[in-house]
């Protein structure tokens, strides 16, 4: 069974257009967690292309590393001072950023969270994002179905994003555990579960080096780990290298979230068993369109029906489909990938 969950996102791509007046004189800001992660690189490309199409002046900012909250605060303050009409934001600290976001909104800027909801989610005017809980749930359900009866005795390593537990990391982590069939206790944080199958949690900063280090730490705690959840594909690549160093790269199931072209290739090569694909270019281009509409007539974007955010789609990518879990093939994933 291969239901294209990304269909909603692709339909939006087909219908999105430059249905706005010339944006001459309108400025906008894009603030990402870093400018090196391929996900944010593609987000910046999508925002820049749409801004050029609509005649909007775009300024881009990024933290030095994932978790660089202060640089993001300074960027928002700069955008306010420069008279921007709107901000697209992927926040590193989803709670601490709220006061300066409120300053921006009070100054008349439209603030749209991309990918990572703020805490609370309505601290931004709207969120354009993957359903991150569903993204995690898909890879969790796939891992459990792939293991079959052996899932009852799994040893799971959880490679999360950051100690500050930004919403995107919590949602993916808790979605994975739910999909795997594990009680998540408080769904608003990770690490409080008491299921004996969970060896532990470590943080990766969403990059390959962090993924390798976190995997090494968890293997030191329990070398029998056979399932690894990773916050994103760079962390998954690092986890794989740590496993390869001890000769265990072929007997551990790694799952992830992103759907970038390098990650999808890693699925093809067996480095990652399955990944949930998201669509950063779409998030950013729709965000720029929303700022253009706000500048034109003061209209704010609406959430997807039944959700508190605008859902930009997600699809599980694997060449080893599991019964009862919707997925698309690696070939289909390559047609939709980015980076």
N, C-alpha and C positions, 0 to 999 in steps of 0.2 A: 504494500500500500504506500503510494507516494503522492501525498497531497501537498501541493506547493503552497506552504504557509506564507511564503513571500509574495503571494499573488496580490495581496492588498497593496504592498509597497510598489510592486511593478505597475499596478493600475494607476497609482498616484503619479508615478513617473510619466506615464502616458498622457495623463490629463493636465499635469502641471504646465503652466505656460506663463508667458510674460503678459498677464492680463491687467497690467497696471500702467498708469501714466508714467511718463519720463521721470526717473528718480533724481534728476539733476538737483544738486544742492542738498540731497539727503545723505547722511552718513550713518554708518553702522559699525559695530565692533564684534569681532569674534575672539573669545577668550577660551583657550583650551588648556588642558592639564600640562601637556608638553608639546613641543613642535617636532619630536622625533618619532614617536609611535606612529606606524603607518595609518592607524585608524584616524588619528587627528590630522595627519598630513592630508588624507583624502577628504576629511571634513573641511579643511581649509581650502582645498581645491574646489570643492562643491560650492562653498560660500563665495569664493572669488569669482567663479564663472557666472553664477547667478547675479552677483552684484554688478559685474561688468555688463551683463545683458540688460539689467534694469536701470543702469546709469547711477548706481549707488556707490558712494565712496566708502570703501571697506578698510578698516584698520584691524590688524590681527595681532594678538598678544598670546603668550604662553608661559606657563611656569617653567622653571629651570629643570625640575624633575616632577614626577607625579607626587603630589602632596605639598607642592609649593604654594601654600595658601596666601602668603603675604604678597607675592607678585600678582596674584589674581585680584586681590583687594586693590592694589595700586592701579591695576589696569582699569578696573571699574571706575575708580575715582578720576582717572584720565579721560575716560569716555564721557563721564558726566561733564567735566570741565570743558571738553571740546564740543559739546552740544550735539552729541550723537542722538539719533532718534530711537535706536534700539541696540540691544546687546544679545548676542548668542553666547551661552556660557556652559562649559563643562566643568563643574566645580570639583576641586580637590577635597575641600572640607565642606560637605553639603549643609551642615548646620551653622558653622561659624561664618560662612559667607553671607548669611541671610541679612544681617543689619546693613551692610553696604549695598546689597541688592535692593533693599527697601529704600535706601537713599536714592538710588537710580530711578526707581519707580515713582517716588515722590517728586523727582525732578522732571517727570513726564516721559521717561524712556520706557519702551516695551522691553521686558526682559524675558527671554525664552531660554529655558534649560534644554541643552542637547544631550541625549544619552543618559545623563545622570540626574535624577530628580533631586530637588532641594528638600530640606527637612524644615518645615512641612512642604509638601509638594506645591501647595498654592502660594508659597513665598515667591515663585516666579509667575508671570502672567500665563505661561503655558509651558509644557514640556513636550518636546518632540523626541521620541525615543523608541528603541526596541522595548518590547515587553520583556524586561530582563528576568523577571521571575519565570516566565514561560521559557525563555532561553535556557535557564538553568534546569527547569523541569524536564525539558526535552532530552538533554544530555544525561540527566539522572535516570530517567525512564529507560533510555537506550542502554545505559550501562547495566542496569538491573536485568533487563530482558536479555542482553547479550550473555551475562553470567548465568542466567537461569537459576537453578537450585543453589549454585555456588554463591549467589548474592547473600545468602543467609550467613555466610562465614567470611564475607569480604573484609579486607583490611584497607581502610580508606585514608588517604592523605589529602588534606584540604589546603590548597595553595590559593590564599586570598590576596586582596589588594593591599590594604593598609590597616594599621592599628586603629586609625580614626574611624574605620568602618563606614566609608561613604556608601550612600544608598545603592549604587550600582553593584558594589561588591556584596552587600547584604542580600539583595534580591537574587543575584545569581547563585550564591552559596545556598540560600534557603530553598530556592527553586530546585537545585540539584538534589539536595537531601530529600525534599518532598517527592521528587520524581523517583528517587531510589527506594522510597518507602520508609524513611527515617523520620521520627518525630522531631520537629525543629524547636520545640519549646517556645521561646519568645521569637516570633518571626521578624522582629525588628532589629535583631542582632545575631551575629554568628558566634559560635564557641561555647554556648551554654548547653549543648546537647549531651546526653549521657549514654547514647547508644554505644556499646562496646566495639562496634565495627569501625568507629572513627578513631584513628590513631592520634590525630591532632590537627591543629591549624597552624599555618605559618604565613608570613606575608612576603610579597614578591616585588612590590612597587610596579607591577605590571610590565616588567622587562625580563629579558633572558637571564641576565646575571642574578637577579633576585629569584627567579624561578629555580635556577640551579642551586643556589644557597639554601632556599627553603626546602627543596627536595632532599638535600643532603642532611639537613637538620631533622627532618621527619624520618628518614631512613636510619639515622643514628638512634632514634627513639624506638623504631620497630622496622627491622630490615625486611619483614615479610609483607609489607604494603603491596597490594596488587591492583588497586584502583586509585587513580589520581584525578581529582577535580582541579582545574586551573582557571583562574579568573579571565585569562585571555591567552591568545596563541603565542606571543613572545614568552610568557611564563611557562607555557607548555613545552616550548622548545628547550628552555633551560632545564626543566624537569627531566626531559628525555636524555639530555647530555649527562646529568647526574646518574641516571639509571644505567646509561651505556657504560659509564666509567666502572661500574661494578658488574657488568655483564647481565643486567636484568632488563634491558630495553625491549626484549621480545615477550616478556611474561607479565607485563604490567599494562593495564588498560588506562590510557590517558584520554580525558575529554576536556573540551574547552569551549570558549565563546569568542567570536569575532567574525570569521568568514572572509578575512583578507586572503589575497591570492597566495602568499607564502603559507598561510595556515591551511588553506584548502589543498595545496600541494603536499603539505605534511600529512594530511589525511590520505591522499593518494599513495604516499610512500609508507604508510603504516606507523608514522611517528605519533599521530593522533588518531584515535579510533573514530571519533565523531566530533563535530563542532557545530555550534549554533551560529548561523550567519546573520549579521545585521547590516544596515545600509546607511553608513555615515554621510555619504554624498547627498542622499535624499534628505536626511535630517537637516543638513546645513542649507541646502538650496531652498527647502520649504521654509526654513527659518528666515532667510533673507526675503522671501516673498511676503512673509507675515509682517516683517518690519516695513516693507514697501506699502503694504495695505494700511498699516497703522499710520504711516506718514501721510497717506493719501486722504483717509477719511475717518481715522480713529477706531477702526474695527479691529478687535482682537481675535486671534484664532480660537476655534472651538476644539474641545477634546473629542476623541473617538467615542462613539456611543457606548455607554456602559463602562467607560474607563475614565480615570482622572487625568489622562494625558493623551496626546496624539500618537497613535501607534503606527510606527513606520515599518513594521513587519519583521518576521524572523522565520528561518527555515533550518532544520537539522540537515547537515551535510554528512553523508557517509556512503561508502560502497558496500557496507554490511548492514542492510536494513534489518530491523528487529520487528517481530510481530507486534502489532498494536501501537507502534510509534511512527508517526508520520515523518517522512524524510524525503530528501532529494538526493540525487547521485552526485558524485564528485564532478562529473562532466557538467551537470547543471549548475553546481556551485561555482565552477570556473567561469561559466558564462555570466554570473552575477557578482563575482568577487571584485575586490578593490585592492589597491596598494601594489 
